[in-house]
Amino acid sequence: RDDAVFSQLYRRCYRPIRDYCRRRVARDLVDDAVAETFLAAWRRLDDVPAGDDALVWLYGVAYRVIGHQWRSTARRRRLEARLRSVTVRPGSAPDEAVIDGDDARLVRAAAGRLNDTDAEVLRLAAWEQLSVVAIAAVLEIAPNAVKQRLHRAKRHLAREYRRLESRQTATPDAPKGGAR
C-alpha cells in the first residue's frame, strides 16, 4: 500500500519539486536535490499530508535539502579558495558576454545582493506562486512572519535596485573627487 501512495505522490509532485530545485541549485545538483526530497518523503510517508498540502510539505523538505546543499557548496568553495592561495593561479578568464536588457540585469544583480532569507521568500512568492500560508508551511514559520519577511524583502530589493540604477546612470565624465 505504501508503494501505491508514494507512486501517486511522486507522479503528482515530481514536476513542481523538480522545477523548484532547478531554479535554486546548479544544473548538476538538481537530480540529487529532487532524489533527496523524495527519499525523505518515502522515509516519512506517514507524515506526508493528504491532498494539495503534500506539495507544500515537499516544498519544505526541498527547502531544507537545498539549504544543506548550499552549505556544502559554501564549505567546498572556502576550501577551494584556501587551496588556490597555496597553488599558482592560472591567468584570468576572458570577460563574460554582456547581458542584454539593463533592467533585467539590474533586477538580477539587486536580487543577488539580498540575504538568503529575503531571496528565498521572494522566490517562493514569485516563482512558486505560493500563498502566504503555504510559504509559512515551507519555511516553518507563522504566516504573519511571512508577511513581514515579504514586505522587508521587497523593500530591500527596491533599495538595492535603486542603488545599482543610480550607479549606472551616473555620468562617466563627471569630475573626480568631491563629496561622496
C-alpha positions in Angstrom: 0.0 0.0 0.0 2.9 2.4 0.8 4.3 1.8 -2.7 1.0 2.9 -4.3 0.7 6.0 -2.1 4.3 7.0 -2.8 3.9 6.4 -6.5 0.9 8.7 -6.6 2.7 11.4 -4.6 5.7 11.1 -6.9 3.7 11.4 -10.1 1.6 14.3 -8.8 4.5 16.3 -7.3 7.6 15.4 -9.2 7.5 18.2 -11.8 6.8 21.1 -9.3 9.5 19.9 -7.0 12.0 19.5 -9.9 11.1 23.0 -11.1 11.6 24.3 -7.6 15.0 22.7 -7.3 16.0 23.7 -10.8 15.5 27.3 -10.0 17.7 27.2 -6.9 20.6 24.9 -7.5 23.2 24.3 -10.2 22.0 22.1 -13.1 24.2 19.2 -12.0 22.7 19.2 -8.5 19.0 19.3 -9.4 18.5 15.5 -9.7 20.3 15.0 -6.3 18.0 17.5 -4.6 14.9 16.0 -6.1 16.0 12.5 -5.1 16.8 13.5 -1.6 13.5 15.3 -1.3 11.5 12.2 -2.4 13.7 9.9 -0.3 12.7 11.9 2.8 9.1 11.7 1.7 9.4 7.9 1.4 11.0 7.6 4.8 8.4 9.8 6.4 5.4 8.7 4.2 3.1 8.6 7.3 3.9 12.3 7.9 3.1 13.5 4.4 -0.3 15.4 4.5 -3.1 14.4 2.1 -4.2 16.4 -1.0 -2.6 19.7 -2.0 -0.9 20.1 1.3 1.5 17.3 0.2 3.2 19.6 -2.3 3.6 22.4 0.3 5.1 19.8 2.6 7.5 18.6 -0.1 8.5 22.2 -0.8 9.5 22.4 2.9 11.6 19.3 2.6 13.2 20.5 -0.7 13.9 23.9 1.0 15.9 22.1 3.7 17.6 19.7 1.3 18.7 22.7 -0.8 19.9 24.6 2.2 22.1 21.7 3.1 23.5 21.7 -0.5 24.1 25.4 -0.3 26.1 25.0 2.9 28.1 22.1 1.4 28.8 24.2 -1.6 29.9 27.1 0.5 32.3 24.9 2.5 33.7 23.4 -0.7 34.3 26.9 -2.1 36.0 28.1 1.0 38.3 25.0 0.8 39.0 25.7 -2.9 39.8 29.3 -2.1 42.3 28.1 0.5 43.8 25.7 -2.0 44.1 28.4 -4.6 46.0 30.6 -2.2 48.6 27.9 -1.8 48.9 27.0 -5.5 49.9 29.1 -8.5 46.9 30.8 -10.1 46.2 30.5 -13.8 45.7 33.5 -16.0 42.3 35.3 -15.8 39.5 34.1 -18.0 38.1 36.2 -20.8 35.3 38.6 -19.9 31.8 37.3 -19.8 29.4 38.2 -22.5 27.3 41.3 -21.9 23.8 40.6 -20.8 21.0 42.2 -22.9 18.5 44.2 -21.1 19.8 46.6 -18.5 16.6 46.4 -16.4 16.8 42.6 -16.2 20.5 42.7 -15.3 19.8 45.3 -12.6 17.0 43.2 -11.1 19.2 40.1 -11.1 22.1 42.0 -9.6 19.8 43.5 -6.9 18.4 40.1 -6.1 21.9 38.7 -5.8 22.6 41.3 -3.1 19.8 40.1 -0.9 20.4 37.9 2.0 19.3 34.2 1.7 16.1 34.8 3.8 14.9 37.7 1.7 15.8 36.0 -1.6 14.0 32.7 -0.7 10.8 34.3 0.5 10.6 36.3 -2.8 11.4 33.2 -4.8 8.6 31.2 -3.1 6.1 34.0 -3.7 7.2 34.9 -7.3 8.5 31.7 -8.8 6.4 29.1 -7.0 3.4 31.4 -6.6 2.7 30.1 -3.1 0.3 31.8 -0.8 1.5 33.3 2.5 0.1 30.3 4.3 1.9 27.9 2.0 5.2 29.8 2.4 4.8 29.7 6.1 4.4 25.9 5.9 7.5 25.6 3.7 9.7 27.8 6.0 8.0 26.5 9.2 7.2 30.0 10.4 4.0 31.9 11.2 2.0 33.5 8.3 2.5 36.9 9.9 6.2 36.4 9.9 6.0 35.6 6.1 4.1 38.8 5.5 6.8 40.7 7.4 9.6 39.0 5.5 7.9 39.6 2.2 7.5 43.3 2.9 11.1 43.6 4.1 12.4 41.6 1.1 10.5 43.8 -1.4 11.8 46.9 0.4 15.4 45.5 0.3 15.1 44.5 -3.4 13.9 48.0 -4.3 16.7 49.7 -2.3 19.3 47.5 -4.0 17.8 48.2 -7.4 17.8 51.9 -6.8 21.5 51.8 -5.7 22.5 49.9 -8.8 20.4 52.1 -11.1 21.9 55.3 -9.6 25.4 53.9 -10.2 24.5 53.0 -13.8 23.0 56.4 -14.6 26.0 58.4 -13.1 27.8 60.0 -15.9 31.3 58.7 -16.5 32.5 62.2 -17.4 31.6 63.6 -14.0 34.5 65.3 -12.3 36.5 63.2 -10.0 36.8 63.9 -6.3 34.5 66.0 -4.1 32.0 64.7 -1.6 30.6 61.2 -1.9 
